[in-house]
């Protein structure tokens, strides 16, 4: 199973530490995981560029893994 972890580094709902830890743990268990951390973003993807980056990353991820 593939995993995709997305996080905004300025999220006030969930600290970025948790996302980084999850990524590290998944890699430690040899799980296939991609991680995207967005700069100056928040929990709600309010910055337009972050929304675009997220959608592009999802598109790339799904294109690679859904064949």
mmCIF file as Biopython writes it, N, C-alpha, C and O atoms, coordinates in Angstrom:
data_model
#
loop_
_atom_site.group_PDB
_atom_site.id
_atom_site.type_symbol
_atom_site.label_atom_id
_atom_site.label_alt_id
_atom_site.label_comp_id
_atom_site.label_asym_id
_atom_site.label_entity_id
_atom_site.label_seq_id
_atom_site.pdbx_PDB_ins_code
_atom_site.Cartn_x
_atom_site.Cartn_y
_atom_site.Cartn_z
_atom_site.occupancy
_atom_site.B_iso_or_equiv
_atom_site.auth_seq_id
_atom_site.auth_asym_id
_atom_site.pdbx_PDB_model_num
ATOM 1   N N  . UNK A ? 1  ? 0.842  -1.180 0.000   1.0 0.0 1  A 1 
ATOM 2   C CA . UNK A ? 1  ? 0.000  0.000  0.000   1.0 0.0 1  A 1 
ATOM 3   C C  . UNK A ? 1  ? 0.887  1.242  0.000   1.0 0.0 1  A 1 
ATOM 4   O O  . UNK A ? 1  ? 1.842  1.336  0.771   1.0 0.0 1  A 1 
ATOM 5   N N  . UNK A ? 2  ? 0.565  2.174  -0.856  1.0 0.0 2  A 1 
ATOM 6   C CA . UNK A ? 2  ? 1.293  3.429  -0.948  1.0 0.0 2  A 1 
ATOM 7   C C  . UNK A ? 2  ? 0.691  4.431  0.022   1.0 0.0 2  A 1 
ATOM 8   O O  . UNK A ? 2  ? -0.495 4.373  0.347   1.0 0.0 2  A 1 
ATOM 9   N N  . UNK A ? 3  ? 1.517  5.337  0.469   1.0 0.0 3  A 1 
ATOM 10  C CA . UNK A ? 3  ? 1.048  6.363  1.392   1.0 0.0 3  A 1 
ATOM 11  C C  . UNK A ? 3  ? 1.509  7.725  0.915   1.0 0.0 3  A 1 
ATOM 12  O O  . UNK A ? 3  ? 2.594  7.863  0.352   1.0 0.0 3  A 1 
ATOM 13  N N  . UNK A ? 4  ? 0.682  8.723  1.145   1.0 0.0 4  A 1 
ATOM 14  C CA . UNK A ? 4  ? 1.021  10.098 0.805   1.0 0.0 4  A 1 
ATOM 15  C C  . UNK A ? 4  ? 0.751  10.939 2.039   1.0 0.0 4  A 1 
ATOM 16  O O  . UNK A ? 4  ? -0.371 10.965 2.545   1.0 0.0 4  A 1 
ATOM 17  N N  . UNK A ? 5  ? 1.769  11.622 2.520   1.0 0.0 5  A 1 
ATOM 18  C CA . UNK A ? 5  ? 1.622  12.462 3.706   1.0 0.0 5  A 1 
ATOM 19  C C  . UNK A ? 5  ? 1.777  13.908 3.260   1.0 0.0 5  A 1 
ATOM 20  O O  . UNK A ? 5  ? 2.782  14.276 2.652   1.0 0.0 5  A 1 
ATOM 21  N N  . UNK A ? 6  ? 0.780  14.720 3.565   1.0 0.0 6  A 1 
ATOM 22  C CA . UNK A ? 6  ? 0.764  16.136 3.197   1.0 0.0 6  A 1 
ATOM 23  C C  . UNK A ? 6  ? 0.708  16.955 4.469   1.0 0.0 6  A 1 
ATOM 24  O O  . UNK A ? 6  ? -0.032 16.632 5.399   1.0 0.0 6  A 1 
ATOM 25  N N  . UNK A ? 7  ? 1.494  18.014 4.501   1.0 0.0 7  A 1 
ATOM 26  C CA . UNK A ? 7  ? 1.477  18.833 5.695   1.0 0.0 7  A 1 
ATOM 27  C C  . UNK A ? 7  ? 1.832  20.260 5.379   1.0 0.0 7  A 1 
ATOM 28  O O  . UNK A ? 7  ? 2.665  20.526 4.512   1.0 0.0 7  A 1 
ATOM 29  N N  . UNK A ? 8  ? 1.196  21.190 6.087   1.0 0.0 8  A 1 
ATOM 30  C CA . UNK A ? 8  ? 1.521  22.613 6.009   1.0 0.0 8  A 1 
ATOM 31  C C  . UNK A ? 8  ? 2.346  22.964 7.233   1.0 0.0 8  A 1 
ATOM 32  O O  . UNK A ? 8  ? 1.948  22.673 8.361   1.0 0.0 8  A 1 
ATOM 33  N N  . UNK A ? 9  ? 3.492  23.588 7.012   1.0 0.0 9  A 1 
ATOM 34  C CA . UNK A ? 9  ? 4.437  23.793 8.107   1.0 0.0 9  A 1 
ATOM 35  C C  . UNK A ? 9  ? 3.988  24.783 9.175   1.0 0.0 9  A 1 
ATOM 36  O O  . UNK A ? 9  ? 4.584  24.829 10.251  1.0 0.0 9  A 1 
ATOM 37  N N  . UNK A ? 10 ? 2.964  25.568 8.908   1.0 0.0 10 A 1 
ATOM 38  C CA . UNK A ? 10 ? 2.466  26.534 9.902   1.0 0.0 10 A 1 
ATOM 39  C C  . UNK A ? 10 ? 1.091  26.128 10.444  1.0 0.0 10 A 1 
ATOM 40  O O  . UNK A ? 10 ? 0.360  26.966 10.971  1.0 0.0 10 A 1 
ATOM 41  N N  . UNK A ? 11 ? 0.750  24.879 10.320  1.0 0.0 11 A 1 
ATOM 42  C CA . UNK A ? 11 ? -0.538 24.362 10.783  1.0 0.0 11 A 1 
ATOM 43  C C  . UNK A ? 11 ? -0.651 24.582 12.289  1.0 0.0 11 A 1 
ATOM 44  O O  . UNK A ? 11 ? 0.237  24.193 13.047  1.0 0.0 11 A 1 
ATOM 45  N N  . UNK A ? 12 ? -1.744 25.207 12.715  1.0 0.0 12 A 1 
ATOM 46  C CA . UNK A ? 12 ? -1.962 25.454 14.133  1.0 0.0 12 A 1 
ATOM 47  C C  . UNK A ? 12 ? -2.903 24.413 14.747  1.0 0.0 12 A 1 
ATOM 48  O O  . UNK A ? 12 ? -3.117 24.404 15.959  1.0 0.0 12 A 1 
ATOM 49  N N  . UNK A ? 13 ? -3.460 23.539 13.909  1.0 0.0 13 A 1 
ATOM 50  C CA . UNK A ? 13 ? -4.359 22.501 14.398  1.0 0.0 13 A 1 
ATOM 51  C C  . UNK A ? 13 ? -3.554 21.273 14.811  1.0 0.0 13 A 1 
ATOM 52  O O  . UNK A ? 13 ? -3.790 20.688 15.868  1.0 0.0 13 A 1 
ATOM 53  N N  . UNK A ? 14 ? -2.602 20.892 13.965  1.0 0.0 14 A 1 
ATOM 54  C CA . UNK A ? 14 ? -1.738 19.740 14.224  1.0 0.0 14 A 1 
ATOM 55  C C  . UNK A ? 14 ? -0.294 20.175 13.979  1.0 0.0 14 A 1 
ATOM 56  O O  . UNK A ? 14 ? 0.028  20.681 12.904  1.0 0.0 14 A 1 
ATOM 57  N N  . UNK A ? 15 ? 0.552  19.985 14.945  1.0 0.0 15 A 1 
ATOM 58  C CA . UNK A ? 15 ? 1.945  20.409 14.823  1.0 0.0 15 A 1 
ATOM 59  C C  . UNK A ? 15 ? 2.665  19.618 13.740  1.0 0.0 15 A 1 
ATOM 60  O O  . UNK A ? 15 ? 2.447  18.415 13.592  1.0 0.0 15 A 1 
ATOM 61  N N  . UNK A ? 16 ? 3.520  20.293 12.987  1.0 0.0 16 A 1 
ATOM 62  C CA . UNK A ? 16 ? 4.260  19.667 11.890  1.0 0.0 16 A 1 
ATOM 63  C C  . UNK A ? 16 ? 5.107  18.496 12.383  1.0 0.0 16 A 1 
ATOM 64  O O  . UNK A ? 16 ? 5.388  17.577 11.614  1.0 0.0 16 A 1 
ATOM 65  N N  . UNK A ? 17 ? 5.508  18.514 13.619  1.0 0.0 17 A 1 
ATOM 66  C CA . UNK A ? 17 ? 6.287  17.427 14.211  1.0 0.0 17 A 1 
ATOM 67  C C  . UNK A ? 17 ? 5.606  16.074 13.987  1.0 0.0 17 A 1 
ATOM 68  O O  . UNK A ? 17 ? 6.269  15.087 13.670  1.0 0.0 17 A 1 
ATOM 69  N N  . UNK A ? 18 ? 4.288  16.036 14.153  1.0 0.0 18 A 1 
ATOM 70  C CA . UNK A ? 18 ? 3.553  14.772 14.021  1.0 0.0 18 A 1 
ATOM 71  C C  . UNK A ? 18 ? 3.651  14.211 12.600  1.0 0.0 18 A 1 
ATOM 72  O O  . UNK A ? 18 ? 3.793  13.003 12.411  1.0 0.0 18 A 1 
ATOM 73  N N  . UNK A ? 19 ? 3.574  15.078 11.629  1.0 0.0 19 A 1 
ATOM 74  C CA . UNK A ? 19 ? 3.668  14.637 10.241  1.0 0.0 19 A 1 
ATOM 75  C C  . UNK A ? 19 ? 5.074  14.130 9.922   1.0 0.0 19 A 1 
ATOM 76  O O  . UNK A ? 19 ? 5.241  13.111 9.252   1.0 0.0 19 A 1 
ATOM 77  N N  . UNK A ? 20 ? 6.057  14.838 10.400  1.0 0.0 20 A 1 
ATOM 78  C CA . UNK A ? 20 ? 7.448  14.409 10.172  1.0 0.0 20 A 1 
ATOM 79  C C  . UNK A ? 20 ? 7.721  13.075 10.846  1.0 0.0 20 A 1 
ATOM 80  O O  . UNK A ? 20 ? 8.395  12.212 10.284  1.0 0.0 20 A 1 
ATOM 81  N N  . UNK A ? 21 ? 7.199  12.913 12.046  1.0 0.0 21 A 1 
ATOM 82  C CA . UNK A ? 21 ? 7.363  11.647 12.768  1.0 0.0 21 A 1 
ATOM 83  C C  . UNK A ? 21 ? 6.670  10.495 12.044  1.0 0.0 21 A 1 
ATOM 84  O O  . UNK A ? 21 ? 7.222  9.400  11.936  1.0 0.0 21 A 1 
ATOM 85  N N  . UNK A ? 22 ? 5.465  10.748 11.552  1.0 0.0 22 A 1 
ATOM 86  C CA . UNK A ? 22 ? 4.743  9.705  10.821  1.0 0.0 22 A 1 
ATOM 87  C C  . UNK A ? 22 ? 5.545  9.282  9.591   1.0 0.0 22 A 1 
ATOM 88  O O  . UNK A ? 22 ? 5.694  8.089  9.325   1.0 0.0 22 A 1 
ATOM 89  N N  . UNK A ? 23 ? 6.048  10.237 8.858   1.0 0.0 23 A 1 
ATOM 90  C CA . UNK A ? 23 ? 6.853  9.943  7.676   1.0 0.0 23 A 1 
ATOM 91  C C  . UNK A ? 23 ? 8.073  9.102  8.057   1.0 0.0 23 A 1 
ATOM 92  O O  . UNK A ? 23 ? 8.351  8.083  7.425   1.0 0.0 23 A 1 
ATOM 93  N N  . UNK A ? 24 ? 8.789  9.525  9.079   1.0 0.0 24 A 1 
ATOM 94  C CA . UNK A ? 24 ? 9.981  8.788  9.523   1.0 0.0 24 A 1 
ATOM 95  C C  . UNK A ? 24 ? 9.633  7.366  9.948   1.0 0.0 24 A 1 
ATOM 96  O O  . UNK A ? 24 ? 10.349 6.423  9.612   1.0 0.0 24 A 1 
ATOM 97  N N  . UNK A ? 25 ? 8.541  7.209  10.683  1.0 0.0 25 A 1 
ATOM 98  C CA . UNK A ? 25 ? 8.131  5.873  11.137  1.0 0.0 25 A 1 
ATOM 99  C C  . UNK A ? 25 ? 7.752  4.979  9.960   1.0 0.0 25 A 1 
ATOM 100 O O  . UNK A ? 25 ? 8.141  3.812  9.916   1.0 0.0 25 A 1 
ATOM 101 N N  . UNK A ? 26 ? 7.008  5.513  9.022   1.0 0.0 26 A 1 
ATOM 102 C CA . UNK A ? 26 ? 6.620  4.719  7.849   1.0 0.0 26 A 1 
ATOM 103 C C  . UNK A ? 26 ? 7.847  4.280  7.063   1.0 0.0 26 A 1 
ATOM 104 O O  . UNK A ? 26 ? 7.945  3.126  6.647   1.0 0.0 26 A 1 
ATOM 105 N N  . UNK A ? 27 ? 8.777  5.199  6.862   1.0 0.0 27 A 1 
ATOM 106 C CA . UNK A ? 27 ? 10.020 4.828  6.171   1.0 0.0 27 A 1 
ATOM 107 C C  . UNK A ? 27 ? 10.792 3.790  6.974   1.0 0.0 27 A 1 
ATOM 108 O O  . UNK A ? 27 ? 11.389 2.879  6.399   1.0 0.0 27 A 1 
ATOM 109 N N  . UNK A ? 28 ? 10.785 3.920  8.293   1.0 0.0 28 A 1 
ATOM 110 C CA . UNK A ? 28 ? 11.470 2.970  9.152   1.0 0.0 28 A 1 
ATOM 111 C C  . UNK A ? 28 ? 10.920 1.562  9.041   1.0 0.0 28 A 1 
ATOM 112 O O  . UNK A ? 28 ? 11.634 0.589  9.283   1.0 0.0 28 A 1 
ATOM 113 N N  . UNK A ? 29 ? 9.650  1.452  8.675   1.0 0.0 29 A 1 
ATOM 114 C CA . UNK A ? 29 ? 9.013  0.150  8.460   1.0 0.0 29 A 1 
ATOM 115 C C  . UNK A ? 29 ? 9.038  -0.254 6.988   1.0 0.0 29 A 1 
ATOM 116 O O  . UNK A ? 29 ? 8.299  -1.141 6.561   1.0 0.0 29 A 1 
ATOM 117 N N  . UNK A ? 30 ? 9.907  0.419  6.215   1.0 0.0 30 A 1 
ATOM 118 C CA . UNK A ? 30 ? 10.058 0.153  4.779   1.0 0.0 30 A 1 
ATOM 119 C C  . UNK A ? 30 ? 8.748  0.283  4.008   1.0 0.0 30 A 1 
ATOM 120 O O  . UNK A ? 30 ? 8.496  -0.469 3.066   1.0 0.0 30 A 1 
ATOM 121 N N  . UNK A ? 31 ? 7.928  1.230  4.407   1.0 0.0 31 A 1 
ATOM 122 C CA . UNK A ? 31 ? 6.682  1.501  3.693   1.0 0.0 31 A 1 
ATOM 123 C C  . UNK A ? 31 ? 6.962  2.508  2.592   1.0 0.0 31 A 1 
ATOM 124 O O  . UNK A ? 31 ? 7.789  3.406  2.747   1.0 0.0 31 A 1 
ATOM 125 N N  . UNK A ? 32 ? 6.267  2.345  1.489   1.0 0.0 32 A 1 
ATOM 126 C CA . UNK A ? 32 ? 6.395  3.276  0.391   1.0 0.0 32 A 1 
ATOM 127 C C  . UNK A ? 32 ? 5.593  4.521  0.734   1.0 0.0 32 A 1 
ATOM 128 O O  . UNK A ? 32 ? 4.370  4.456  0.857   1.0 0.0 32 A 1 
ATOM 129 N N  . UNK A ? 33 ? 6.267  5.651  0.888   1.0 0.0 33 A 1 
ATOM 130 C CA . UNK A ? 33 ? 5.585  6.866  1.320   1.0 0.0 33 A 1 
ATOM 131 C C  . UNK A ? 33 ? 6.198  8.078  0.629   1.0 0.0 33 A 1 
ATOM 132 O O  . UNK A ? 33 ? 7.414  8.172  0.459   1.0 0.0 33 A 1 
ATOM 133 N N  . UNK A ? 34 ? 5.340  8.989  0.244   1.0 0.0 34 A 1 
ATOM 134 C CA . UNK A ? 34 ? 5.780  10.275 -0.287  1.0 0.0 34 A 1 
ATOM 135 C C  . UNK A ? 34 ? 5.320  11.343 0.689   1.0 0.0 34 A 1 
ATOM 136 O O  . UNK A ? 34 ? 4.242  11.246 1.274   1.0 0.0 34 A 1 
ATOM 137 N N  . UNK A ? 35 ? 6.152  12.361 0.856   1.0 0.0 35 A 1 
ATOM 138 C CA . UNK A ? 35 ? 5.878  13.408 1.843   1.0 0.0 35 A 1 
ATOM 139 C C  . UNK A ? 35 ? 5.961  14.764 1.164   1.0 0.0 35 A 1 
ATOM 140 O O  . UNK A ? 35 ? 6.924  15.055 0.455   1.0 0.0 35 A 1 
ATOM 141 N N  . UNK A ? 36 ? 4.956  15.585 1.382   1.0 0.0 36 A 1 
ATOM 142 C CA . UNK A ? 36 ? 4.947  16.945 0.873   1.0 0.0 36 A 1 
ATOM 143 C C  . UNK A ? 36 ? 4.672  17.876 2.033   1.0 0.0 36 A 1 
ATOM 144 O O  . UNK A ? 36 ? 3.636  17.777 2.691   1.0 0.0 36 A 1 
ATOM 145 N N  . UNK A ? 37 ? 5.607  18.782 2.282   1.0 0.0 37 A 1 
ATOM 146 C CA . UNK A ? 37 ? 5.424  19.790 3.325   1.0 0.0 37 A 1 
ATOM 147 C C  . UNK A ? 37 ? 5.376  21.148 2.639   1.0 0.0 37 A 1 
ATOM 148 O O  . UNK A ? 37 ? 6.303  21.531 1.926   1.0 0.0 37 A 1 
ATOM 149 N N  . UNK A ? 38 ? 4.297  21.859 2.862   1.0 0.0 38 A 1 
ATOM 150 C CA . UNK A ? 38 ? 4.077  23.138 2.196   1.0 0.0 38 A 1 
ATOM 151 C C  . UNK A ? 38 ? 4.523  24.291 3.087   1.0 0.0 38 A 1 
ATOM 152 O O  . UNK A ? 38 ? 4.213  24.326 4.278   1.0 0.0 38 A 1 
ATOM 153 N N  . UNK A ? 39 ? 5.250  25.226 2.500   1.0 0.0 39 A 1 
ATOM 154 C CA . UNK A ? 39 ? 5.769  26.372 3.259   1.0 0.0 39 A 1 
ATOM 155 C C  . UNK A ? 39 ? 4.672  27.379 3.579   1.0 0.0 39 A 1 
ATOM 156 O O  . UNK A ? 39 ? 3.821  27.682 2.744   1.0 0.0 39 A 1 
ATOM 157 N N  . UNK A ? 40 ? 4.709  27.884 4.794   1.0 0.0 40 A 1 
ATOM 158 C CA . UNK A ? 40 ? 3.818  28.948 5.262   1.0 0.0 40 A 1 
ATOM 159 C C  . UNK A ? 40 ? 2.341  28.599 5.140   1.0 0.0 40 A 1 
ATOM 160 O O  . UNK A ? 40 ? 1.487  29.486 5.144   1.0 0.0 40 A 1 
ATOM 161 N N  . UNK A ? 41 ? 2.044  27.332 5.035   1.0 0.0 41 A 1 
ATOM 162 C CA . UNK A ? 41 ? 0.651  26.928 4.878   1.0 0.0 41 A 1 
ATOM 163 C C  . UNK A ? 41 ? -0.022 26.677 6.203   1.0 0.0 41 A 1 
ATOM 164 O O  . UNK A ? 41 ? 0.625  26.590 7.246   1.0 0.0 41 A 1 
ATOM 165 N N  . UNK A ? 42 ? -1.354 26.559 6.143   1.0 0.0 42 A 1 
ATOM 166 C CA . UNK A ? 42 ? -2.105 26.239 7.349   1.0 0.0 42 A 1 
ATOM 167 C C  . UNK A ? 42 ? -2.938 24.990 7.112   1.0 0.0 42 A 1 
ATOM 168 O O  . UNK A ? 42 ? -2.845 24.365 6.056   1.0 0.0 42 A 1 
ATOM 169 N N  . UNK A ? 43 ? -3.721 24.642 8.062   1.0 0.0 43 A 1 
ATOM 170 C CA . UNK A ? 43 ? -4.499 23.402 8.032   1.0 0.0 43 A 1 
ATOM 171 C C  . UNK A ? 43 ? -5.544 23.387 6.910   1.0 0.0 43 A 1 
ATOM 172 O O  . UNK A ? 43 ? -6.022 22.321 6.520   1.0 0.0 43 A 1 
ATOM 173 N N  . UNK A ? 44 ? -5.893 24.556 6.399   1.0 0.0 44 A 1 
ATOM 174 C CA . UNK A ? 44 ? -7.017 24.670 5.470   1.0 0.0 44 A 1 
ATOM 175 C C  . UNK A ? 44 ? -6.610 24.997 4.033   1.0 0.0 44 A 1 
ATOM 176 O O  . UNK A ? 44 ? -7.468 25.319 3.211   1.0 0.0 44 A 1 
ATOM 177 N N  . UNK A ? 45 ? -5.323 24.920 3.723   1.0 0.0 45 A 1 
ATOM 178 C CA . UNK A ? 45 ? -4.826 25.194 2.368   1.0 0.0 45 A 1 
ATOM 179 C C  . UNK A ? 45 ? -5.334 26.535 1.832   1.0 0.0 45 A 1 
ATOM 180 O O  . UNK A ? 45 ? -5.786 26.618 0.690   1.0 0.0 45 A 1 
ATOM 181 N N  . UNK A ? 46 ? -5.258 27.571 2.648   1.0 0.0 46 A 1 
ATOM 182 C CA . UNK A ? 46 ? -5.769 28.879 2.252   1.0 0.0 46 A 1 
ATOM 183 C C  . UNK A ? 46 ? -4.914 29.572 1.194   1.0 0.0 46 A 1 
ATOM 184 O O  . UNK A ? 46 ? -5.420 30.417 0.455   1.0 0.0 46 A 1 
ATOM 185 N N  . UNK A ? 47 ? -3.641 29.232 1.108   1.0 0.0 47 A 1 
ATOM 186 C CA . UNK A ? 47 ? -2.758 29.861 0.129   1.0 0.0 47 A 1 
ATOM 187 C C  . UNK A ? 47 ? -2.962 29.172 -1.218  1.0 0.0 47 A 1 
ATOM 188 O O  . UNK A ? 47 ? -2.819 27.955 -1.337  1.0 0.0 47 A 1 
ATOM 189 N N  . UNK A ? 48 ? -3.295 29.964 -2.221  1.0 0.0 48 A 1 
ATOM 190 C CA . UNK A ? 48 ? -3.608 29.401 -3.539  1.0 0.0 48 A 1 
ATOM 191 C C  . UNK A ? 48 ? -2.476 28.535 -4.083  1.0 0.0 48 A 1 
ATOM 192 O O  . UNK A ? 48 ? -2.731 27.449 -4.604  1.0 0.0 48 A 1 
ATOM 193 N N  . UNK A ? 49 ? -1.241 28.995 -3.973  1.0 0.0 49 A 1 
ATOM 194 C CA . UNK A ? 49 ? -0.113 28.223 -4.499  1.0 0.0 49 A 1 
ATOM 195 C C  . UNK A ? 49 ? 0.006  26.866 -3.798  1.0 0.0 49 A 1 
ATOM 196 O O  . UNK A ? 49 ? 0.366  25.869 -4.424  1.0 0.0 49 A 1 
ATOM 197 N N  . UNK A ? 50 ? -0.292 26.834 -2.514  1.0 0.0 50 A 1 
ATOM 198 C CA . UNK A ? 50 ? -0.250 25.563 -1.787  1.0 0.0 50 A 1 
ATOM 199 C C  . UNK A ? 50 ? -1.344 24.613 -2.273  1.0 0.0 50 A 1 
ATOM 200 O O  . UNK A ? 50 ? -1.119 23.407 -2.373  1.0 0.0 50 A 1 
ATOM 201 N N  . UNK A ? 51 ? -2.523 25.151 -2.575  1.0 0.0 51 A 1 
ATOM 202 C CA . UNK A ? 51 ? -3.590 24.302 -3.135  1.0 0.0 51 A 1 
ATOM 203 C C  . UNK A ? 51 ? -3.150 23.729 -4.478  1.0 0.0 51 A 1 
ATOM 204 O O  . UNK A ? 51 ? -3.336 22.542 -4.747  1.0 0.0 51 A 1 
ATOM 205 N N  . UNK A ? 52 ? -2.564 24.584 -5.322  1.0 0.0 52 A 1 
ATOM 206 C CA . UNK A ? 52 ? -2.086 24.113 -6.628  1.0 0.0 52 A 1 
ATOM 207 C C  . UNK A ? 52 ? -0.995 23.063 -6.475  1.0 0.0 52 A 1 
ATOM 208 O O  . UNK A ? 52 ? -1.015 22.037 -7.155  1.0 0.0 52 A 1 
ATOM 209 N N  . UNK A ? 53 ? -0.048 23.317 -5.586  1.0 0.0 53 A 1 
ATOM 210 C CA . UNK A ? 53 ? 1.031  22.347 -5.353  1.0 0.0 53 A 1 
ATOM 211 C C  . UNK A ? 53 ? 0.472  21.016 -4.854  1.0 0.0 53 A 1 
ATOM 212 O O  . UNK A ? 53 ? 0.942  19.950 -5.251  1.0 0.0 53 A 1 
ATOM 213 N N  . UNK A ? 54 ? -0.532 21.086 -3.983  1.0 0.0 54 A 1 
ATOM 214 C CA . UNK A ? 54 ? -1.154 19.877 -3.458  1.0 0.0 54 A 1 
ATOM 215 C C  . UNK A ? 54 ? -1.853 19.091 -4.562  1.0 0.0 54 A 1 
ATOM 216 O O  . UNK A ? 54 ? -1.678 17.878 -4.671  1.0 0.0 54 A 1 
ATOM 217 N N  . UNK A ? 55 ? -2.635 19.775 -5.370  1.0 0.0 55 A 1 
ATOM 218 C CA . UNK A ? 55 ? -3.336 19.099 -6.460  1.0 0.0 55 A 1 
ATOM 219 C C  . UNK A ? 55 ? -2.367 18.514 -7.477  1.0 0.0 55 A 1 
ATOM 220 O O  . UNK A ? 55 ? -2.588 17.413 -7.981  1.0 0.0 55 A 1 
ATOM 221 N N  . UNK A ? 56 ? -1.297 19.240 -7.782  1.0 0.0 56 A 1 
ATOM 222 C CA . UNK A ? 56 ? -0.282 18.712 -8.703  1.0 0.0 56 A 1 
ATOM 223 C C  . UNK A ? 56 ? 0.409  17.488 -8.120  1.0 0.0 56 A 1 
ATOM 224 O O  . UNK A ? 56 ? 0.684  16.525 -8.836  1.0 0.0 56 A 1 
ATOM 225 N N  . UNK A ? 57 ? 0.688  17.525 -6.826  1.0 0.0 57 A 1 
ATOM 226 C CA . UNK A ? 57 ? 1.333  16.378 -6.169  1.0 0.0 57 A 1 
ATOM 227 C C  . UNK A ? 57 ? 0.397  15.172 -6.162  1.0 0.0 57 A 1 
ATOM 228 O O  . UNK A ? 57 ? 0.830  14.048 -6.414  1.0 0.0 57 A 1 
ATOM 229 N N  . UNK A ? 58 ? -0.886 15.403 -5.874  1.0 0.0 58 A 1 
ATOM 230 C CA . UNK A ? 58 ? -1.867 14.307 -5.923  1.0 0.0 58 A 1 
ATOM 231 C C  . UNK A ? 58 ? -1.958 13.724 -7.325  1.0 0.0 58 A 1 
ATOM 232 O O  . UNK A ? 58 ? -1.982 12.505 -7.498  1.0 0.0 58 A 1 
ATOM 233 N N  . UNK A ? 59 ? -2.008 14.593 -8.317  1.0 0.0 59 A 1 
ATOM 234 C CA . UNK A ? 59 ? -2.100 14.148 -9.706  1.0 0.0 59 A 1 
ATOM 235 C C  . UNK A ? 59 ? -0.894 13.288 -10.077 1.0 0.0 59 A 1 
ATOM 236 O O  . UNK A ? 59 ? -1.043 12.223 -10.677 1.0 0.0 59 A 1 
ATOM 237 N N  . UNK A ? 60 ? 0.280  13.750 -9.721  1.0 0.0 60 A 1 
ATOM 238 C CA . UNK A ? 60 ? 1.505  12.997 -10.013 1.0 0.0 60 A 1 
ATOM 239 C C  . UNK A ? 60 ? 1.493  11.647 -9.291  1.0 0.0 60 A 1 
ATOM 240 O O  . UNK A ? 60 ? 1.788  10.615 -9.893  1.0 0.0 60 A 1 
ATOM 241 N N  . UNK A ? 61 ? 1.155  11.658 -8.014  1.0 0.0 61 A 1 
ATOM 242 C CA . UNK A ? 61 ? 1.115  10.455 -7.205  1.0 0.0 61 A 1 
ATOM 243 C C  . UNK A ? 61 ? 0.139  9.433  -7.787  1.0 0.0 61 A 1 
ATOM 244 O O  . UNK A ? 61 ? 0.477  8.261  -7.954  1.0 0.0 61 A 1 
ATOM 245 N N  . UNK A ? 62 ? -1.069 9.891  -8.091  1.0 0.0 62 A 1 
ATOM 246 C CA . UNK A ? 62 ? -2.086 8.988  -8.621  1.0 0.0 62 A 1 
ATOM 247 C C  . UNK A ? 62 ? -1.721 8.494  -10.014 1.0 0.0 62 A 1 
ATOM 248 O O  . UNK A ? 62 ? -1.954 7.329  -10.337 1.0 0.0 62 A 1 
ATOM 249 N N  . UNK A ? 63 ? -1.160 9.354  -10.831 1.0 0.0 63 A 1 
ATOM 250 C CA . UNK A ? 63 ? -0.744 8.950  -12.182 1.0 0.0 63 A 1 
ATOM 251 C C  . UNK A ? 63 ? 0.333  7.865  -12.134 1.0 0.0 63 A 1 
ATOM 252 O O  . UNK A ? 63 ? 0.343  6.954  -12.961 1.0 0.0 63 A 1 
ATOM 253 N N  . UNK A ? 64 ? 1.225  7.968  -11.172 1.0 0.0 64 A 1 
ATOM 254 C CA . UNK A ? 64 ? 2.309  6.998  -11.038 1.0 0.0 64 A 1 
ATOM 255 C C  . UNK A ? 64 ? 1.811  5.659  -10.503 1.0 0.0 64 A 1 
ATOM 256 O O  . UNK A ? 64 ? 2.329  4.608  -10.880 1.0 0.0 64 A 1 
ATOM 257 N N  . UNK A ? 65 ? 0.818  5.693  -9.636  1.0 0.0 65 A 1 
ATOM 258 C CA . UNK A ? 65 ? 0.468  4.482  -8.894  1.0 0.0 65 A 1 
ATOM 259 C C  . UNK A ? 65 ? -0.877 3.856  -9.251  1.0 0.0 65 A 1 
ATOM 260 O O  . UNK A ? 65 ? -1.181 2.751  -8.801  1.0 0.0 65 A 1 
ATOM 261 N N  . UNK A ? 66 ? -1.672 4.534  -10.040 1.0 0.0 66 A 1 
ATOM 262 C CA . UNK A ? 66 ? -2.959 3.960  -10.468 1.0 0.0 66 A 1 
ATOM 263 C C  . UNK A ? 66 ? -2.877 3.681  -11.960 1.0 0.0 66 A 1 
ATOM 264 O O  . UNK A ? 66 ? -3.155 4.551  -12.787 1.0 0.0 66 A 1 
ATOM 265 N N  . UNK A ? 67 ? -2.497 2.471  -12.285 1.0 0.0 67 A 1 
ATOM 266 C CA . UNK A ? 67 ? -2.366 2.097  -13.692 1.0 0.0 67 A 1 
ATOM 267 C C  . UNK A ? 67 ? -3.246 0.918  -13.993 1.0 0.0 67 A 1 
ATOM 268 O O  . UNK A ? 67 ? -3.279 0.447  -15.130 1.0 0.0 67 A 1 
#
